[in-house]
Amino acid sequence: MRRLLSVFLLTGLLIVLSYQPAHAYLDPATGSYILQLVLAGLLGAALAVKIFWRNLRSFFGKLFSKGRDVGPDKE
């Protein structure tokens, strides 16, 4: 794991050190595309949290409800 982190840091350092100015044109549609990417990422993260939370509640609900099913009329 440490070696992988070292490789990523070294690669990042080499990219930063080899910086050259880019003379590029960004048209107006680029801004809306970036906005779409950000919104899609946020909505995807919200959905992942919702699914994770539902699974977590279900797991703990089953875990703690095991003792409640046992009773004199449940046998």
Biopython code that builds the backbone (N, CA, C, O; Angstrom):
import numpy as np
from Bio.PDB.StructureBuilder import StructureBuilder

atoms = [
    (1, "MET", "N", (0.824, -1.187, 0.000)),
    (1, "MET", "CA", (0.000, 0.000, 0.000)),
    (1, "MET", "C", (0.868, 1.251, 0.000)),
    (1, "MET", "O", (0.582, 2.229, -0.690)),
    (2, "ARG", "N", (1.928, 1.195, 0.786)),
    (2, "ARG", "CA", (2.833, 2.333, 0.863)),
    (2, "ARG", "C", (3.532, 2.572, -0.478)),
    (2, "ARG", "O", (3.787, 3.710, -0.871)),
    (3, "ARG", "N", (3.828, 1.486, -1.156)),
    (3, "ARG", "CA", (4.523, 1.607, -2.439)),
    (3, "ARG", "C", (3.605, 2.246, -3.482)),
    (3, "ARG", "O", (4.044, 3.069, -4.284)),
    (4, "LEU", "N", (2.328, 1.861, -3.462)),
    (4, "LEU", "CA", (1.365, 2.435, -4.391)),
    (4, "LEU", "C", (1.209, 3.933, -4.147)),
    (4, "LEU", "O", (1.143, 4.719, -5.093)),
    (5, "LEU", "N", (1.151, 4.324, -2.877)),
    (5, "LEU", "CA", (1.061, 5.739, -2.536)),
    (5, "LEU", "C", (2.295, 6.488, -3.015)),
    (5, "LEU", "O", (2.188, 7.608, -3.516)),
    (6, "SER", "N", (3.467, 5.877, -2.863)),
    (6, "SER", "CA", (4.707, 6.506, -3.325)),
    (6, "SER", "C", (4.697, 6.704, -4.843)),
    (6, "SER", "O", (5.144, 7.736, -5.343)),
    (7, "VAL", "N", (4.189, 5.714, -5.565)),
    (7, "VAL", "CA", (4.119, 5.826, -7.019)),
    (7, "VAL", "C", (3.195, 6.965, -7.419)),
    (7, "VAL", "O", (3.522, 7.744, -8.315)),
    (8, "PHE", "N", (2.033, 7.071, -6.756)),
    (8, "PHE", "CA", (1.100, 8.156, -7.065)),
    (8, "PHE", "C", (1.693, 9.523, -6.747)),
    (8, "PHE", "O", (1.535, 10.466, -7.522)),
    (9, "LEU", "N", (2.375, 9.633, -5.611)),
    (9, "LEU", "CA", (2.987, 10.913, -5.247)),
    (9, "LEU", "C", (4.102, 11.288, -6.217)),
    (9, "LEU", "O", (4.215, 12.450, -6.608)),
    (10, "LEU", "N", (4.914, 10.330, -6.602)),
    (10, "LEU", "CA", (5.995, 10.597, -7.549)),
    (10, "LEU", "C", (5.434, 11.000, -8.908)),
    (10, "LEU", "O", (5.945, 11.923, -9.542)),
    (11, "THR", "N", (4.396, 10.318, -9.354)),
    (11, "THR", "CA", (3.767, 10.671, -10.624)),
    (11, "THR", "C", (3.181, 12.079, -10.567)),
    (11, "THR", "O", (3.347, 12.861, -11.504)),
    (12, "GLY", "N", (2.499, 12.403, -9.473)),
    (12, "GLY", "CA", (1.956, 13.751, -9.312)),
    (12, "GLY", "C", (3.037, 14.812, -9.304)),
    (12, "GLY", "O", (2.878, 15.872, -9.908)),
    (13, "LEU", "N", (4.135, 14.531, -8.622)),
    (13, "LEU", "CA", (5.251, 15.476, -8.576)),
    (13, "LEU", "C", (5.852, 15.686, -9.966)),
    (13, "LEU", "O", (6.177, 16.815, -10.331)),
    (14, "LEU", "N", (6.001, 14.627, -10.734)),
    (14, "LEU", "CA", (6.540, 14.751, -12.089)),
    (14, "LEU", "C", (5.589, 15.540, -12.990)),
    (14, "LEU", "O", (6.038, 16.316, -13.834)),
    (15, "ILE", "N", (4.297, 15.351, -12.818)),
    (15, "ILE", "CA", (3.332, 16.110, -13.620)),
    (15, "ILE", "C", (3.400, 17.588, -13.278)),
    (15, "ILE", "O", (3.360, 18.437, -14.169)),
    (16, "VAL", "N", (3.504, 17.902, -11.983)),
    (16, "VAL", "CA", (3.572, 19.309, -11.567)),
    (16, "VAL", "C", (4.861, 19.961, -12.057)),
    (16, "VAL", "O", (4.849, 21.117, -12.478)),
    (17, "LEU", "N", (5.966, 19.231, -12.005)),
    (17, "LEU", "CA", (7.251, 19.794, -12.415)),
    (17, "LEU", "C", (7.370, 19.952, -13.933)),
    (17, "LEU", "O", (8.152, 20.777, -14.406)),
    (18, "SER", "N", (6.619, 19.186, -14.686)),
    (18, "SER", "CA", (6.695, 19.291, -16.139)),
    (18, "SER", "C", (5.607, 20.205, -16.695)),
    (18, "SER", "O", (5.159, 20.023, -17.827)),
    (19, "TYR", "N", (5.186, 21.175, -15.911)),
    (19, "TYR", "CA", (4.125, 22.101, -16.295)),
    (19, "TYR", "C", (4.544, 22.967, -17.477)),
    (19, "TYR", "O", (5.641, 23.525, -17.500)),
    (20, "GLN", "N", (3.656, 23.066, -18.447)),
    (20, "GLN", "CA", (3.837, 23.974, -19.570)),
    (20, "GLN", "C", (2.502, 24.668, -19.801)),
    (20, "GLN", "O", (1.451, 24.032, -19.719)),
    (21, "PRO", "N", (2.534, 25.957, -20.086)),
    (21, "PRO", "CA", (1.259, 26.649, -20.299)),
    (21, "PRO", "C", (0.539, 26.114, -21.541)),
    (21, "PRO", "O", (1.164, 25.852, -22.569)),
    (22, "ALA", "N", (-0.758, 25.960, -21.430)),
    (22, "ALA", "CA", (-1.566, 25.476, -22.547)),
    (22, "ALA", "C", (-2.356, 26.641, -23.112)),
    (22, "ALA", "O", (-2.999, 27.379, -22.365)),
    (23, "HIS", "N", (-2.314, 26.807, -24.401)),
    (23, "HIS", "CA", (-3.087, 27.845, -25.071)),
    (23, "HIS", "C", (-4.303, 27.159, -25.688)),
    (23, "HIS", "O", (-4.297, 26.744, -26.847)),
    (24, "ALA", "N", (-5.343, 27.057, -24.864)),
    (24, "ALA", "CA", (-6.519, 26.304, -25.289)),
    (24, "ALA", "C", (-7.750, 27.198, -25.161)),
    (24, "ALA", "O", (-7.766, 28.164, -24.397)),
    (25, "TYR", "N", (-8.767, 26.852, -25.921)),
    (25, "TYR", "CA", (-10.028, 27.586, -25.906)),
    (25, "TYR", "C", (-11.098, 26.711, -25.278)),
    (25, "TYR", "O", (-11.278, 25.557, -25.669)),
    (26, "LEU", "N", (-11.796, 27.255, -24.317)),
    (26, "LEU", "CA", (-12.913, 26.558, -23.698)),
    (26, "LEU", "C", (-14.193, 27.276, -24.112)),
    (26, "LEU", "O", (-14.400, 28.438, -23.763)),
    (27, "ASP", "N", (-15.037, 26.593, -24.845)),
    (27, "ASP", "CA", (-16.276, 27.218, -25.295)),
    (27, "ASP", "C", (-17.314, 27.223, -24.167)),
    (27, "ASP", "O", (-17.121, 26.554, -23.151)),
    (28, "PRO", "N", (-18.409, 27.971, -24.335)),
    (28, "PRO", "CA", (-19.417, 28.069, -23.278)),
    (28, "PRO", "C", (-20.051, 26.726, -22.892)),
    (28, "PRO", "O", (-20.487, 26.569, -21.752)),
    (29, "ALA", "N", (-20.111, 25.781, -23.789)),
    (29, "ALA", "CA", (-20.707, 24.484, -23.466)),
    (29, "ALA", "C", (-19.871, 23.718, -22.447)),
    (29, "ALA", "O", (-20.384, 22.815, -21.786)),
    (30, "THR", "N", (-18.601, 24.061, -22.311)),
    (30, "THR", "CA", (-17.744, 23.388, -21.348)),
    (30, "THR", "C", (-18.232, 23.625, -19.925)),
    (30, "THR", "O", (-18.192, 22.720, -19.091)),
    (31, "GLY", "N", (-18.689, 24.832, -19.650)),
    (31, "GLY", "CA", (-19.202, 25.153, -18.317)),
    (31, "GLY", "C", (-20.437, 24.342, -17.975)),
    (31, "GLY", "O", (-20.562, 23.837, -16.860)),
    (32, "SER", "N", (-21.352, 24.213, -18.931)),
    (32, "SER", "CA", (-22.553, 23.430, -18.657)),
    (32, "SER", "C", (-22.215, 21.942, -18.525)),
    (32, "SER", "O", (-22.853, 21.228, -17.751)),
    (33, "TYR", "N", (-21.232, 21.483, -19.265)),
    (33, "TYR", "CA", (-20.817, 20.090, -19.153)),
    (33, "TYR", "C", (-20.213, 19.817, -17.772)),
    (33, "TYR", "O", (-20.496, 18.791, -17.154)),
    (34, "ILE", "N", (-19.387, 20.738, -17.302)),
    (34, "ILE", "CA", (-18.803, 20.589, -15.969)),
    (34, "ILE", "C", (-19.901, 20.612, -14.909)),
    (34, "ILE", "O", (-19.849, 19.845, -13.947)),
    (35, "LEU", "N", (-20.890, 21.482, -15.077)),
    (35, "LEU", "CA", (-22.022, 21.537, -14.154)),
    (35, "LEU", "C", (-22.779, 20.205, -14.152)),
    (35, "LEU", "O", (-23.164, 19.717, -13.089)),
    (36, "GLN", "N", (-22.992, 19.622, -15.316)),
    (36, "GLN", "CA", (-23.662, 18.322, -15.401)),
    (36, "GLN", "C", (-22.857, 17.239, -14.695)),
    (36, "GLN", "O", (-23.422, 16.391, -14.003)),
    (37, "LEU", "N", (-21.541, 17.265, -14.867)),
    (37, "LEU", "CA", (-20.696, 16.278, -14.195)),
    (37, "LEU", "C", (-20.770, 16.418, -12.681)),
    (37, "LEU", "O", (-20.853, 15.421, -11.964)),
    (38, "VAL", "N", (-20.740, 17.649, -12.196)),
    (38, "VAL", "CA", (-20.806, 17.879, -10.750)),
    (38, "VAL", "C", (-22.154, 17.432, -10.203)),
    (38, "VAL", "O", (-22.213, 16.758, -9.174)),
    (39, "LEU", "N", (-23.246, 17.803, -10.887)),
    (39, "LEU", "CA", (-24.573, 17.400, -10.425)),
    (39, "LEU", "C", (-24.748, 15.882, -10.464)),
    (39, "LEU", "O", (-25.318, 15.303, -9.539)),
    (40, "ALA", "N", (-24.271, 15.241, -11.511)),
    (40, "ALA", "CA", (-24.367, 13.788, -11.599)),
    (40, "ALA", "C", (-23.554, 13.123, -10.484)),
    (40, "ALA", "O", (-23.991, 12.128, -9.904)),
    (41, "GLY", "N", (-22.395, 13.663, -10.191)),
    (41, "GLY", "CA", (-21.586, 13.123, -9.095)),
    (41, "GLY", "C", (-22.267, 13.273, -7.751)),
    (41, "GLY", "O", (-22.255, 12.348, -6.940)),
    (42, "LEU", "N", (-22.865, 14.439, -7.507)),
    (42, "LEU", "CA", (-23.572, 14.662, -6.246)),
    (42, "LEU", "C", (-24.792, 13.759, -6.115)),
    (42, "LEU", "O", (-25.030, 13.185, -5.052)),
    (43, "LEU", "N", (-25.563, 13.630, -7.187)),
    (43, "LEU", "CA", (-26.739, 12.767, -7.141)),
    (43, "LEU", "C", (-26.344, 11.297, -7.001)),
    (43, "LEU", "O", (-27.006, 10.542, -6.289)),
    (44, "GLY", "N", (-25.281, 10.893, -7.668)),
    (44, "GLY", "CA", (-24.795, 9.521, -7.527)),
    (44, "GLY", "C", (-24.324, 9.241, -6.110)),
    (44, "GLY", "O", (-24.592, 8.171, -5.564)),
    (45, "ALA", "N", (-23.622, 10.201, -5.511)),
    (45, "ALA", "CA", (-23.169, 10.030, -4.129)),
    (45, "ALA", "C", (-24.363, 9.975, -3.176)),
    (45, "ALA", "O", (-24.368, 9.187, -2.230)),
    (46, "ALA", "N", (-25.378, 10.815, -3.424)),
    (46, "ALA", "CA", (-26.573, 10.800, -2.576)),
    (46, "ALA", "C", (-27.289, 9.454, -2.680)),
    (46, "ALA", "O", (-27.755, 8.923, -1.673)),
    (47, "LEU", "N", (-27.378, 8.907, -3.876)),
    (47, "LEU", "CA", (-28.011, 7.603, -4.054)),
    (47, "LEU", "C", (-27.210, 6.500, -3.356)),
    (47, "LEU", "O", (-27.789, 5.606, -2.739)),
    (48, "ALA", "N", (-25.901, 6.564, -3.453)),
    (48, "ALA", "CA", (-25.057, 5.565, -2.794)),
    (48, "ALA", "C", (-25.234, 5.638, -1.278)),
    (48, "ALA", "O", (-25.308, 4.603, -0.615)),
    (49, "VAL", "N", (-25.302, 6.840, -0.728)),
    (49, "VAL", "CA", (-25.506, 7.002, 0.714)),
    (49, "VAL", "C", (-26.884, 6.477, 1.106)),
    (49, "VAL", "O", (-27.024, 5.823, 2.140)),
    (50, "LYS", "N", (-27.900, 6.756, 0.293)),
    (50, "LYS", "CA", (-29.250, 6.279, 0.594)),
    (50, "LYS", "C", (-29.303, 4.758, 0.620)),
    (50, "LYS", "O", (-29.887, 4.177, 1.535)),
    (51, "ILE", "N", (-28.705, 4.110, -0.365)),
    (51, "ILE", "CA", (-28.704, 2.653, -0.420)),
    (51, "ILE", "C", (-27.901, 2.074, 0.740)),
    (51, "ILE", "O", (-28.322, 1.100, 1.364)),
    (52, "PHE", "N", (-26.748, 2.670, 1.030)),
    (52, "PHE", "CA", (-25.927, 2.209, 2.143)),
    (52, "PHE", "C", (-26.676, 2.356, 3.460)),
    (52, "PHE", "O", (-26.655, 1.446, 4.289)),
    (53, "TRP", "N", (-27.340, 3.497, 3.662)),
    (53, "TRP", "CA", (-28.069, 3.746, 4.897)),
    (53, "TRP", "C", (-29.220, 2.751, 5.057)),
    (53, "TRP", "O", (-29.465, 2.254, 6.156)),
    (54, "ARG", "N", (-29.927, 2.460, 3.956)),
    (54, "ARG", "CA", (-31.029, 1.498, 4.006)),
    (54, "ARG", "C", (-30.510, 0.111, 4.377)),
    (54, "ARG", "O", (-31.113, -0.574, 5.203)),
    (55, "ASN", "N", (-29.412, -0.303, 3.781)),
    (55, "ASN", "CA", (-28.827, -1.603, 4.109)),
    (55, "ASN", "C", (-28.346, -1.654, 5.561)),
    (55, "ASN", "O", (-28.497, -2.671, 6.238)),
    (56, "LEU", "N", (-27.771, -0.555, 6.026)),
    (56, "LEU", "CA", (-27.297, -0.485, 7.399)),
    (56, "LEU", "C", (-28.463, -0.567, 8.381)),
    (56, "LEU", "O", (-28.381, -1.288, 9.375)),
    (57, "ARG", "N", (-29.547, 0.163, 8.117)),
    (57, "ARG", "CA", (-30.727, 0.113, 8.991)),
    (57, "ARG", "C", (-31.350, -1.270, 8.970)),
    (57, "ARG", "O", (-31.774, -1.771, 10.011)),
    (58, "SER", "N", (-31.413, -1.890, 7.815)),
    (58, "SER", "CA", (-31.977, -3.225, 7.704)),
    (58, "SER", "C", (-31.147, -4.233, 8.495)),
    (58, "SER", "O", (-31.698, -5.094, 9.181)),
    (59, "PHE", "N", (-29.831, -4.127, 8.397)),
    (59, "PHE", "CA", (-28.945, -5.039, 9.112)),
    (59, "PHE", "C", (-29.139, -4.914, 10.617)),
    (59, "PHE", "O", (-29.320, -5.914, 11.312)),
    (60, "PHE", "N", (-29.100, -3.675, 11.120)),
    (60, "PHE", "CA", (-29.248, -3.495, 12.551)),
    (60, "PHE", "C", (-30.674, -3.774, 13.013)),
    (60, "PHE", "O", (-30.879, -4.206, 14.147)),
    (61, "GLY", "N", (-31.656, -3.535, 12.157)),
    (61, "GLY", "CA", (-33.026, -3.876, 12.502)),
    (61, "GLY", "C", (-33.197, -5.372, 12.682)),
    (61, "GLY", "O", (-33.862, -5.814, 13.619)),
    (62, "LYS", "N", (-32.605, -6.153, 11.797)),
    (62, "LYS", "CA", (-32.668, -7.615, 11.924)),
    (62, "LYS", "C", (-31.865, -8.087, 13.132)),
    (62, "LYS", "O", (-32.262, -9.031, 13.816)),
    (63, "LEU", "N", (-30.753, -7.439, 13.391)),
    (63, "LEU", "CA", (-29.886, -7.836, 14.490)),
    (63, "LEU", "C", (-30.579, -7.634, 15.836)),
    (63, "LEU", "O", (-30.515, -8.501, 16.708)),
    (64, "PHE", "N", (-31.240, -6.489, 16.001)),
    (64, "PHE", "CA", (-31.853, -6.176, 17.284)),
    (64, "PHE", "C", (-33.283, -6.695, 17.412)),
    (64, "PHE", "O", (-33.828, -6.702, 18.516)),
    (65, "SER", "N", (-33.896, -7.121, 16.336)),
    (65, "SER", "CA", (-35.261, -7.627, 16.446)),
    (65, "SER", "C", (-35.306, -9.135, 16.663)),
    (65, "SER", "O", (-36.393, -9.698, 16.788)),
    (66, "LYS", "N", (-34.164, -9.799, 16.710)),
    (66, "LYS", "CA", (-34.137, -11.247, 16.904)),
    (66, "LYS", "C", (-34.724, -11.620, 18.269)),
    (66, "LYS", "O", (-35.437, -12.617, 18.379)),
    (67, "GLY", "N", (-34.437, -10.840, 19.294)),
    (67, "GLY", "CA", (-34.931, -11.147, 20.636)),
    (67, "GLY", "C", (-36.409, -10.857, 20.781)),
    (67, "GLY", "O", (-37.049, -11.426, 21.666)),
    (68, "ARG", "N", (-36.971, -10.010, 19.964)),
    (68, "ARG", "CA", (-38.379, -9.636, 20.079)),
    (68, "ARG", "C", (-39.321, -10.705, 19.519)),
    (68, "ARG", "O", (-40.483, -10.768, 19.919)),
    (69, "ASP", "N", (-38.839, -11.539, 18.608)),
    (69, "ASP", "CA", (-39.687, -12.552, 17.993)),
    (69, "ASP", "C", (-39.966, -13.714, 18.939)),
    (69, "ASP", "O", (-40.917, -14.466, 18.724)),
    (70, "VAL", "N", (-39.166, -13.872, 19.965)),
    (70, "VAL", "CA", (-39.341, -14.991, 20.875)),
    (70, "VAL", "C", (-40.265, -14.558, 22.000)),
    (70, "VAL", "O", (-40.040, -13.531, 22.641)),
    (71, "GLY", "N", (-41.280, -15.327, 22.232)),
    (71, "GLY", "CA", (-42.229, -15.027, 23.299)),
    (71, "GLY", "C", (-43.121, -16.217, 23.530)),
    (71, "GLY", "O", (-42.999, -17.219, 22.826)),
    (72, "PRO", "N", (-44.027, -16.139, 24.508)),
    (72, "PRO", "CA", (-44.868, -17.280, 24.806)),
    (72, "PRO", "C", (-45.814, -17.631, 23.664)),
    (72, "PRO", "O", (-46.104, -18.811, 23.466)),
    (73, "ASP", "N", (-46.295, -16.676, 22.921)),
    (73, "ASP", "CA", (-47.224, -16.969, 21.828)),
    (73, "ASP", "C", (-46.519, -17.150, 20.484)),
    (73, "ASP", "O", (-47.173, -17.465, 19.490)),
    (74, "LYS", "N", (-45.223, -16.961, 20.434)),
    (74, "LYS", "CA", (-44.470, -17.062, 19.176)),
    (74, "LYS", "C", (-43.867, -18.440, 18.980)),
    (74, "LYS", "O", (-43.286, -18.692, 17.925)),
    (75, "GLU", "N", (-43.976, -19.344, 19.941)),
    (75, "GLU", "CA", (-43.316, -20.643, 19.837)),
    (75, "GLU", "C", (-44.045, -21.557, 18.995)),
    (75, "GLU", "O", (-43.619, -22.696, 18.806)),
]
sb = StructureBuilder()
sb.init_structure("model")
sb.init_model(0)
sb.init_chain("A")
sb.init_seg("    ")
for serial, (resi, resn, name, xyz) in enumerate(atoms, 1):
    if name == "N":
        sb.init_residue(resn, " ", resi, " ")
    sb.init_atom(name, np.array(xyz, "f"), 0.0, 1.0, " ", f" {name:<3s}", serial, name[0])
structure = sb.get_structure()
